[in-house]
Amino acid sequence: MTAVIETKNVSKIYKNGSMDIRAVDSANFQINAGEFVGLVGPSGSGKTTMLAMLAALLIPTEGEVLIDNVSLGSMSEADRVRFRRERIGFTFQSNNLVPFLTVRENVDLMLKLNGQTNGNSSKRVDEMLDRLGLSERADTLPRQLSGGQRQRVAIARSLIHSPSVVLADEPTASLDTERAFQVTRLYADLIHEEKKAGIMVTHDLRMCVFVDKIIQISDGKIASIIEDREAIDALIACG
């Protein structure tokens, strides 16, 4: 199976005077289509830096990040911006919805930015909102939604333009436990159904009950990659 995401000896190094700080150090892993992965580790372990490189927001100091077998570091900045907009979907803790656009307009915005508006685009938006239980809120502004509803809109927006990769940075951190489980379950279901390569950065191991693989990172290094279901459940149980 061809990997959608592949890192090859990826490092991100920052200078601090005469010292080299390795925020990410020689990371190697692959993620396939339809695979939902939890990226976990303590604060300062390199999770956010790793996610930024996968999102083409940072370029590795060493090594390569490939998405759909395309090396992100080999592109011009303009090409990276276009690639990021077309091939990568984002969900963030703060959801970053446009406050003066309705739910439907926030989701449709991604199609417009990617030139994907056509006769079927409205139907796709409506189907996505229905799948996420948001049909009755389609004409509502973000400020009129609950936190869980806003995150579901953010998930819809991240998937609507059919990206290859979907990245989530602590998407449930501001939600209560019940809503966090609901949002993560929906996220996992959609990644599996739409055959995306999905990565969720989370500090809450309980959310990893829905993932297919856990990548543990510590001090910038990949400490372990856990794919066995029993081993994942055992890690969750240990907290």
N, C-alpha and C positions, 0 to 999 in steps of 0.2 A: 504493500500500500504506500502510495506517495504521500509524504508529509506535506501538510499545508503550511505549517510553521516549522522551521528548523534553525537551530543556533549551532554554530560551529566555532568552538573555542572563543566565545564572546566575552570580552572584558571591557569595562568602562573605568578609565583611570583618570583621577583628578590630581593636580599638583597642589601640594601644600608646602610652600617653600621648597626645600630640597627633597621632600618626601613624596612618594607616590601613594595615593590612596586608591585602593582597588574597590570601588563601589560594587562592581560585579567582576568576578574573577574566573575566567575560562569556563563559561557555562555551555553545556552541551545537552540538548534535548530535542525531541520531535513531538509534534501534535498533529493528529490526523483529522480529516473531515468527520464531523459528527462526534467529536471527542470533547468533553467538558472537563477542564483541568483546574484544580485549586492550586494557587501559588501561595505558600504560607511560609511564615518565618517571623522572628521578633522584629520590633521596631528598629530601623537602621540596618536591616540585614541585606538590603539591596533589591527588595521587591519592586518598589516604585521605579527605580532606575531600570530594572529589567523590563518592566511594562512599558516604560517610555521608549526603550529601544525597539521593542516589538511593534510599537505604534508609529515608528519612523519619526519620533519627536527628538530622539537623540541618536547619534551615530556612534557605533562601537569604536573604542580606541584600537582594539584588536579583534580579529575574527569577523564572522559574517552572520547577519540575520537574513534569512530567506523566507519569503512568503510567496506561495505558489511558484516556488523555484526561482524567484526573482530576488537578487541581492539588493537590499535597501541602500547599502552604502555606496553602490555603484551609480546611483541616480543623481541627477542634478536636484537642487532644492525645489525647483518648480515641479519636476516630475514626482518627487516625494510627496509634495502637497497634494497633487492630483491622485496619486496612488493611495494615499491615506484616506482621502475623501471617498474614493470609489471602492476600495477593497477592505477597509477597516471600519468596524462599528464600535462605538464607545458607550459605556454606561458608567457614570461616576456617582460617588456618594451624594454630591450636591445636585445631581440630575441635570443642572444647566438648561432647563427648559426656557424658551423665550416667553417672558411673562405676559406679553400683550397678544400672543397667538393662542388660539384655542388648541385643545388636544389634537384634533384632526390636522390643524394647520402646522403644529409642531412636528408631527410625524411626516406629513406631506413635504415639509421643507427639505428633508434629506433627498427626496426624489427630485425636487426642483434643482437643488444644488448639483445633482449628478446628471441633469438632463434626461431624467427617466419619466417625465410626465407624458402620459399618452392616454388612450382610451381606456386602458385597464388599470391605471394608477389609482384612481379613486376607489375602485373595487378592491384593490390590494390593501389600501389603507383601511377600508372598512372591515375587511376580513381579519386583518391583524388586530384591530381594536376589539373586534368581537372575540377573537381567540384569547385576548388578555382581559376580557370582562369589562371593557371600557366603552362599549357602544353607546350606552346611555349618557356618557360624559363627553362625547365627541365634540360638542360645541361649548364646552366649559373651559374657563381659563385656569391656568395652573394654581393660582392662589385659592381657588375654590375646591381643590382636591386634597385628599389626605396624603400623608407621606408615602404610603404604600401605592396609592394610585399614581402619584407623580413618578415613582420609580418604574411602574409598569409602562407609563408613557415613554420614559427614557429607554426602556427595553425595546418597545415597539419602534422607536426612532432608530435605535442601533441596528435593527435587523431589516428594516423596510426596504433598503436599497440593495439587498442581497450581497452583503460583503462576504469575503472569504473567511475573515477573522473577526471575532467579537471579543472585546476586552472590557472587563469590569473591574474598577478599582474601588474596593470596599463598598459595594452597592447596597449593603444592608446595614451599614454602621449606624445610621440614624433612625432605624426602624425598631419597633418592639419585636420580641421573639416570634410571635405568631405571624406578623406581617413579613418578617425576614425569611421565615421558612416558606411562606406562600410565594414571595418574589423569587427566591432562589429556585424553587421547584419549577415555576413557570419558565424561568430563564433556561434551566437545564433541558426542559421538555422541548423548547423551541430550538435550541442548539442541536439537539438530537434529531428532531424532525426535519429541520432545514439543512442539516449536514454542514454546519459551520464548525470551525475550530474555535473553541471558546476557552478563555482563561479568566478566572476570577481571583483577584487578590483579596484575601480575607484574613483577619486576625481571629475569626470565630470558627474554630474547627467543626462546630456543630453543623455549619452550612455545607461542609464537605460530604455529608451523607448523600448528596446528589451528584457528586463528581465521579468521573471514571478513573482519574489519576490524581495523585498529589505530588507536587514538586516542592520539596522543602529547601529553603535557602537560608544560609547562616554565614554571616561575615562575608557576603558577596559570593560564596561558593555554593554550588548545588550539593546539599548534604545527602539527599536521597530522592529517588523517584519511586513512588509506591503505586503499583498498578493492581495488585491483588485485592479483591474486595474485602476479604477477611482482615487483611493487614490495614486497609483504610479504616474499617470499622473499629479495629483495635486502637488505632491512633486517636480516633474521635473519642472513644471511651476514656482514654487516658487524659483527654483534655489538653 
